[in-house]
Amino acid sequence: MPTIVHFEIPADDIERSKKFYTDLFGWKIEKLPSGNSSSNMEEYWMITTTDDKGNKALGGGMMKRKMPQQPNINYIDVKSVDEYSSKVEAIGGKVVVSKSAVPGMGYFAVCLDTENNAFAIWEPSKSAK
């Protein structure tokens, strides 16, 4: 069953946001080397979270906010971005960012549900280009 595998937090001031989440939750936030990010994301920070026993938990990312109302986005793991993009539209949702590659990691598409809530679908693929 598809499940949330990643989240993203947009920030106007990355350092301020990193400090907030690190101080609040103890999250580890590290800049991703520039060669690993997609062409439309110049700078990206990976967020590592742990549960109350110290076990690795759901991870996320942080990037510079691109537009004033940019929401947090949850990424949901699917077998095929193409298949689920079609499904989203067939049941009344919208694909607002079509299938895009994160080189060496996978493919994603950003969608809106029937209530205009944003979410992304994610297809892992080490061969993504």
C-alpha positions in Angstrom: 0.0 0.0 0.0 1.4 3.4 -0.9 2.6 5.4 2.2 4.3 8.7 3.0 8.1 8.2 2.5 9.4 11.8 2.5 8.3 15.3 3.4 9.5 18.8 2.3 9.5 22.1 4.1 9.9 25.3 2.1 11.8 28.1 4.0 12.4 31.8 3.4 15.5 31.7 5.6 17.1 28.3 5.6 19.4 28.9 8.5 16.5 30.2 10.7 14.3 27.2 9.7 17.1 24.7 10.3 17.7 26.2 13.8 14.0 26.1 14.6 13.5 22.4 13.7 16.9 21.4 15.2 16.1 23.2 18.5 12.5 22.0 18.6 12.9 18.4 17.6 16.6 17.6 17.4 16.4 16.9 13.7 19.7 16.6 11.8 19.7 18.8 8.7 22.5 18.6 6.2 23.0 20.2 2.8 22.8 17.7 0.0 25.9 17.9 -2.3 24.9 20.0 -5.4 25.6 17.1 -7.8 22.7 15.1 -6.2 19.9 17.6 -6.5 17.6 17.9 -9.5 18.2 20.8 -12.0 15.2 22.8 -10.6 16.5 22.6 -7.0 19.9 24.2 -6.7 20.2 23.8 -3.0 18.5 21.1 -0.9 18.9 20.0 2.7 18.2 16.5 3.9 16.3 16.1 7.2 17.0 13.0 9.3 14.5 12.3 12.1 14.5 9.6 14.8 11.8 8.2 17.0 11.9 8.3 20.8 14.2 5.3 21.0 16.7 6.8 18.6 15.7 4.7 15.6 15.8 6.4 12.2 12.3 7.6 11.2 10.7 9.3 8.3 13.1 11.6 6.5 12.5 14.9 4.7 14.0 17.8 2.9 14.1 21.6 3.1 14.6 24.0 0.3 14.3 27.8 -0.4 10.7 28.8 -0.8 9.9 29.4 -4.5 6.5 31.1 -4.1 4.7 32.8 -1.2 2.0 30.1 -0.7 4.3 27.1 -1.3 3.0 24.4 1.1 4.8 21.6 2.9 4.6 18.5 0.6 4.3 14.8 1.6 5.7 12.3 -0.9 3.9 9.1 -1.2 5.7 6.0 -2.6 4.1 4.4 -5.7 5.1 1.8 -8.2 4.6 4.1 -11.2 4.3 7.9 -11.3 2.8 7.6 -14.8 0.1 5.2 -13.5 -0.8 7.2 -10.4 -0.8 10.5 -12.3 -3.5 9.1 -14.6 -5.4 7.8 -11.6 -5.2 11.2 -9.8 -6.8 12.9 -12.9 -9.4 10.1 -13.4 -10.8 10.5 -9.9 -10.9 14.3 -9.9 -7.5 15.5 -8.8 -4.9 17.4 -10.8 -1.3 16.9 -11.7 0.3 20.4 -11.3 4.0 19.3 -11.8 4.3 16.5 -14.3 6.7 13.6 -13.9 10.2 14.9 -13.1 13.5 13.1 -12.4 15.8 13.4 -9.4 18.9 12.0 -11.0 19.9 8.7 -9.5 17.1 8.7 -7.0 13.7 8.5 -8.7 10.8 10.3 -10.3 8.0 12.5 -8.8 4.9 14.4 -9.8 3.1 17.1 -7.7 -0.6 16.7 -7.5 -3.7 18.4 -6.0 -6.5 16.3 -4.4 -10.2 17.2 -4.8 -9.8 19.8 -2.0 -6.8 21.5 -3.5 -4.3 20.0 -1.0 -0.9 19.4 -2.6 1.0 16.1 -2.3 3.6 14.3 -4.4 3.9 10.8 -5.7 7.3 9.2 -5.7 8.7 6.4 -7.8 12.2 5.3 -6.6 14.6 4.6 -9.5 18.4 4.6 -9.3 18.4 5.0 -13.1 16.4 8.2 -13.1 17.9 10.9 -15.3 
